[in-house]
């Protein structure tokens, strides 16, 4: 047995990193939202006809780059590289598990709000314990999202559900609304946990582990109001100036985002309309069963037939209700999440452009100063200091822009692969659900028609005798 184990290890050592078990390229971190294997899909963009009634999805070739190539946490030692290899009998190398459950209503003299229990289980050494349990309200999730955007302006932060209205529900404390939000918050935290960079963010760790009073204290340690106002003013000024020479890669990225936003919003609109029509069909069909039962009471010769029709309608009603459940739980949340993602992507591009616009403004200022300043700096030490300071600032901003661009490029490829996997899985599951639904309804009515045919044959035989 020991010899077989050594031979197995020797054969496994020849595997490429992430080559076994379908792990993501570049590391052992699983991709969020992927079901089963996370192998890259050969798809690039959703292509839909403008006609809302005609949905088509085309695929194009896409070469996906190493998603972790810019991650500062990527292991580089030989031992770490060995640990990235996944053998066929090993479980997923995931070390952070988060559950959001048990929503609880809180009523005070000032406000009424909902908190959610968050249970975290981990084997990471930087955590003080292996399990944590805290309660958080929606405002705490908003704070976390803001801190992640502040620390990683060009990473694609997962979206939060809307503050008030989800799926057209206005009532904030409706049970369906609370459950829909709970699922979305659960997905939000697990998306972050599966991200190769965001998962190691210190504010994320505090969010998962700190008690309520500790979190409130931690929030107060951030930048003051005046500092935040100053950052906002600078960001607005940079956005107004705009970017003169956006790199070609990001021009293509921006075009993709605009097209994706248009298509995914269209899919969301059509999906909601289909769900509404399906519900109306279901509500109407529920009335036909009892009607046929009442009808059978006045038709002695058709009692069994009419009751058989009522039974078939009842079975089809149950199958329709199950399909509606699948639509509301499988397709609608995924599509709506990527509607929110499209808005998030636009914000990420704006933040990237703001960083580049700040660099462009400094370069422009340096050009003007050089043009207006005499080259004889012996008696003009102040202009020389200004030039040196601007040059130093430009150097730092160039590094900042390069880091921001690299981070966005790496996260972009990762996000695209996850998006393709999620949407393909959602539509595939929905298609399989529809096939099963129609097969079930067809079998129900075929069985009923066969029984009626056999009954008529028996009656004809009795008449002949």
JOHUNOR-V381311 format. One record per backbone hydrogen bond with DSSP energy under -0.5 kcal/mol. CO is the residue of the C=O (numbers start at 1). NH is the residue of the N-H. E is the energy in kcal/mol with one decimal. If there is no record, write none. Layout:
BEGIN
co=CO nh=NH e=E
co=CO nh=NH e=E
END
This chain:
BEGIN
co=1 nh=5 e=-2.3
co=2 nh=6 e=-2.2
co=3 nh=7 e=-2.3
co=4 nh=8 e=-2.4
co=5 nh=9 e=-2.5
co=6 nh=10 e=-2.5
co=7 nh=11 e=-2.3
co=8 nh=12 e=-2.5
co=9 nh=13 e=-2.0
co=11 nh=14 e=-1.1
co=12 nh=15 e=-2.0
co=16 nh=19 e=-2.6
co=18 nh=23 e=-0.6
co=20 nh=23 e=-0.7
co=22 nh=38 e=-1.8
co=24 nh=27 e=-1.1
co=28 nh=30 e=-0.5
co=31 nh=34 e=-1.2
co=34 nh=36 e=-0.5
co=41 nh=43 e=-1.9
co=46 nh=48 e=-0.6
co=51 nh=54 e=-1.7
co=53 nh=55 e=-0.6
co=54 nh=49 e=-0.6
co=54 nh=56 e=-0.5
co=56 nh=58 e=-0.5
co=62 nh=64 e=-0.6
co=66 nh=69 e=-1.4
co=68 nh=71 e=-1.8
co=71 nh=74 e=-1.3
co=77 nh=81 e=-2.5
co=78 nh=82 e=-2.1
co=79 nh=83 e=-2.0
co=80 nh=84 e=-0.9
co=81 nh=85 e=-0.6
co=82 nh=85 e=-1.2
co=85 nh=87 e=-0.6
co=87 nh=90 e=-1.8
co=92 nh=94 e=-2.0
co=95 nh=123 e=-1.5
co=95 nh=124 e=-0.6
co=97 nh=121 e=-2.7
co=99 nh=101 e=-0.5
co=99 nh=119 e=-2.5
co=101 nh=117 e=-2.5
co=104 nh=115 e=-2.8
co=106 nh=108 e=-0.5
co=106 nh=113 e=-2.4
co=111 nh=108 e=-2.8
co=113 nh=106 e=-3.3
co=114 nh=138 e=-0.6
co=115 nh=104 e=-2.8
co=116 nh=136 e=-2.2
co=117 nh=101 e=-2.4
co=117 nh=119 e=-0.5
co=118 nh=120 e=-0.5
co=118 nh=134 e=-2.1
co=119 nh=99 e=-2.2
co=120 nh=132 e=-2.5
co=121 nh=97 e=-2.9
co=124 nh=127 e=-0.9
co=130 nh=122 e=-2.3
co=132 nh=120 e=-2.6
co=134 nh=118 e=-3.2
co=136 nh=116 e=-2.9
co=137 nh=140 e=-1.0
co=137 nh=141 e=-1.3
co=138 nh=142 e=-2.0
co=139 nh=143 e=-2.1
co=140 nh=144 e=-2.2
co=141 nh=145 e=-2.5
co=142 nh=146 e=-2.3
co=143 nh=147 e=-2.3
co=144 nh=148 e=-2.3
co=145 nh=149 e=-2.1
co=146 nh=150 e=-2.0
co=147 nh=151 e=-2.4
co=148 nh=152 e=-2.5
co=152 nh=155 e=-1.6
co=155 nh=157 e=-1.1
co=164 nh=166 e=-0.6
co=166 nh=169 e=-1.7
co=168 nh=170 e=-0.5
co=169 nh=166 e=-0.8
co=171 nh=174 e=-1.1
co=174 nh=178 e=-2.6
co=175 nh=179 e=-2.4
co=176 nh=180 e=-2.5
co=177 nh=181 e=-2.6
co=178 nh=182 e=-2.5
co=179 nh=183 e=-2.2
co=180 nh=184 e=-1.9
co=181 nh=185 e=-2.8
co=182 nh=186 e=-2.4
co=183 nh=187 e=-2.2
co=184 nh=188 e=-2.3
co=185 nh=189 e=-2.2
co=186 nh=190 e=-1.9
co=187 nh=191 e=-2.4
co=188 nh=192 e=-1.7
co=189 nh=193 e=-2.4
co=190 nh=194 e=-1.7
co=191 nh=195 e=-0.5
co=192 nh=195 e=-1.2
co=195 nh=199 e=-1.3
co=197 nh=200 e=-1.6
co=198 nh=201 e=-2.0
co=201 nh=205 e=-1.7
co=202 nh=206 e=-2.3
co=203 nh=207 e=-2.5
co=204 nh=208 e=-1.7
co=205 nh=209 e=-1.6
co=206 nh=210 e=-2.8
co=211 nh=215 e=-2.7
co=212 nh=216 e=-2.2
co=213 nh=217 e=-2.0
co=214 nh=218 e=-2.3
co=215 nh=219 e=-2.3
co=216 nh=220 e=-1.1
co=218 nh=221 e=-1.2
co=219 nh=222 e=-1.2
co=224 nh=228 e=-2.1
co=225 nh=229 e=-2.5
co=226 nh=230 e=-2.3
co=227 nh=231 e=-2.2
co=228 nh=232 e=-2.2
co=229 nh=233 e=-2.5
co=230 nh=234 e=-2.3
co=231 nh=235 e=-2.2
co=232 nh=236 e=-2.6
co=233 nh=237 e=-2.5
co=234 nh=238 e=-2.3
co=235 nh=239 e=-2.3
co=236 nh=240 e=-2.1
co=237 nh=241 e=-1.8
co=238 nh=242 e=-1.8
co=242 nh=244 e=-0.5
co=247 nh=251 e=-1.6
co=248 nh=252 e=-2.4
co=249 nh=253 e=-1.9
co=250 nh=254 e=-2.2
co=251 nh=255 e=-2.2
co=252 nh=256 e=-2.4
co=253 nh=257 e=-2.4
co=254 nh=258 e=-2.2
co=255 nh=259 e=-2.3
co=256 nh=260 e=-3.3
co=257 nh=261 e=-2.8
co=258 nh=262 e=-1.9
co=259 nh=263 e=-2.4
co=260 nh=264 e=-3.1
co=261 nh=265 e=-1.8
co=262 nh=266 e=-1.5
co=263 nh=267 e=-2.5
co=264 nh=268 e=-2.3
co=265 nh=269 e=-2.2
co=266 nh=270 e=-2.4
co=267 nh=271 e=-2.9
co=268 nh=272 e=-2.3
co=269 nh=273 e=-1.8
co=270 nh=274 e=-2.7
co=271 nh=275 e=-2.3
co=272 nh=276 e=-2.2
co=273 nh=277 e=-2.5
co=274 nh=278 e=-2.4
co=275 nh=279 e=-2.2
co=276 nh=280 e=-2.1
co=277 nh=281 e=-2.3
co=278 nh=282 e=-2.3
co=279 nh=283 e=-2.6
co=280 nh=284 e=-1.9
co=281 nh=285 e=-2.5
co=282 nh=286 e=-1.9
co=284 nh=287 e=-1.1
co=285 nh=288 e=-1.1
co=285 nh=289 e=-0.8
co=286 nh=290 e=-0.6
co=287 nh=291 e=-1.3
co=288 nh=292 e=-2.1
co=289 nh=293 e=-1.9
co=290 nh=294 e=-2.4
co=291 nh=295 e=-2.2
co=292 nh=296 e=-1.9
co=293 nh=297 e=-0.7
co=294 nh=297 e=-0.7
co=295 nh=298 e=-1.5
co=296 nh=299 e=-0.8
co=299 nh=302 e=-0.9
co=300 nh=303 e=-0.8
co=302 nh=306 e=-3.0
co=303 nh=307 e=-2.4
co=304 nh=308 e=-2.1
co=305 nh=309 e=-2.2
co=306 nh=310 e=-2.4
co=307 nh=311 e=-2.2
co=308 nh=312 e=-2.1
co=309 nh=313 e=-2.5
co=310 nh=314 e=-2.2
co=311 nh=315 e=-2.1
co=312 nh=316 e=-2.5
co=313 nh=317 e=-2.3
co=314 nh=318 e=-2.0
co=315 nh=319 e=-2.1
co=316 nh=320 e=-2.4
co=317 nh=321 e=-2.4
co=318 nh=322 e=-2.0
co=319 nh=323 e=-2.1
co=320 nh=324 e=-2.4
co=321 nh=325 e=-2.0
co=322 nh=326 e=-2.1
co=323 nh=327 e=-2.3
co=324 nh=328 e=-2.5
co=325 nh=329 e=-1.7
co=326 nh=330 e=-2.7
co=326 nh=331 e=-0.7
co=327 nh=331 e=-0.8
co=327 nh=332 e=-2.4
co=331 nh=335 e=-2.5
co=332 nh=336 e=-2.6
co=333 nh=337 e=-2.3
co=334 nh=338 e=-1.7
co=335 nh=339 e=-1.2
co=336 nh=340 e=-2.0
co=337 nh=341 e=-2.0
co=338 nh=342 e=-1.8
co=339 nh=343 e=-1.3
co=340 nh=344 e=-2.1
co=341 nh=345 e=-2.9
co=342 nh=346 e=-1.5
co=343 nh=347 e=-1.7
co=344 nh=348 e=-2.2
co=345 nh=349 e=-2.3
co=346 nh=350 e=-1.9
co=347 nh=351 e=-2.3
co=348 nh=352 e=-2.3
co=349 nh=353 e=-2.5
co=350 nh=354 e=-2.1
co=351 nh=355 e=-1.7
co=352 nh=356 e=-2.0
co=353 nh=357 e=-2.9
co=354 nh=358 e=-2.0
co=355 nh=359 e=-1.6
co=356 nh=360 e=-2.8
co=357 nh=361 e=-2.3
co=358 nh=362 e=-1.7
co=359 nh=363 e=-2.5
co=360 nh=364 e=-2.4
co=361 nh=365 e=-2.2
co=362 nh=366 e=-2.4
co=363 nh=367 e=-2.1
co=364 nh=368 e=-2.1
co=365 nh=369 e=-2.2
co=366 nh=370 e=-2.4
co=367 nh=371 e=-1.7
co=368 nh=372 e=-2.0
co=369 nh=373 e=-1.3
co=375 nh=377 e=-1.1
co=380 nh=384 e=-1.2
co=381 nh=385 e=-2.1
co=382 nh=386 e=-2.3
co=383 nh=387 e=-2.4
co=384 nh=388 e=-2.5
co=385 nh=389 e=-2.6
co=386 nh=390 e=-2.6
co=387 nh=391 e=-2.6
co=388 nh=392 e=-2.2
co=389 nh=393 e=-2.5
co=390 nh=394 e=-2.6
co=391 nh=395 e=-2.0
co=392 nh=396 e=-2.0
co=393 nh=397 e=-2.5
co=394 nh=398 e=-2.5
co=395 nh=399 e=-1.8
co=396 nh=400 e=-2.2
co=397 nh=401 e=-2.9
co=398 nh=402 e=-2.4
co=399 nh=403 e=-2.5
co=400 nh=404 e=-2.5
co=401 nh=405 e=-2.8
co=402 nh=406 e=-2.5
co=403 nh=407 e=-2.5
co=404 nh=408 e=-2.3
co=405 nh=409 e=-2.5
co=406 nh=410 e=-2.3
co=407 nh=411 e=-2.4
co=408 nh=412 e=-2.6
co=409 nh=413 e=-1.8
co=410 nh=414 e=-1.6
co=411 nh=415 e=-2.8
co=412 nh=416 e=-2.6
co=413 nh=417 e=-1.9
co=414 nh=418 e=-2.1
co=415 nh=419 e=-3.0
co=416 nh=420 e=-2.6
co=417 nh=421 e=-2.3
co=418 nh=422 e=-3.0
co=419 nh=423 e=-2.7
co=420 nh=424 e=-2.2
co=421 nh=425 e=-2.5
co=422 nh=426 e=-2.5
co=423 nh=427 e=-2.5
co=424 nh=428 e=-2.5
co=425 nh=429 e=-2.8
co=426 nh=430 e=-2.1
co=427 nh=431 e=-2.4
co=428 nh=432 e=-2.6
co=429 nh=433 e=-2.2
co=430 nh=434 e=-2.3
co=431 nh=435 e=-2.5
co=432 nh=436 e=-2.4
co=433 nh=437 e=-2.2
co=434 nh=438 e=-2.6
co=435 nh=439 e=-2.3
co=436 nh=440 e=-2.3
co=437 nh=441 e=-2.4
co=438 nh=442 e=-2.6
co=439 nh=443 e=-2.5
co=440 nh=444 e=-1.9
co=441 nh=445 e=-2.2
co=442 nh=446 e=-2.6
co=443 nh=447 e=-2.3
co=444 nh=448 e=-1.7
co=445 nh=449 e=-2.6
co=446 nh=450 e=-2.4
co=447 nh=451 e=-2.0
co=448 nh=452 e=-2.0
co=449 nh=453 e=-2.4
co=450 nh=454 e=-2.5
co=451 nh=455 e=-1.9
co=452 nh=456 e=-2.2
co=453 nh=457 e=-2.1
co=454 nh=458 e=-2.2
co=455 nh=459 e=-2.1
co=456 nh=460 e=-2.3
co=457 nh=461 e=-2.1
co=458 nh=462 e=-2.1
co=459 nh=463 e=-2.0
co=460 nh=464 e=-1.8
co=461 nh=465 e=-1.7
END
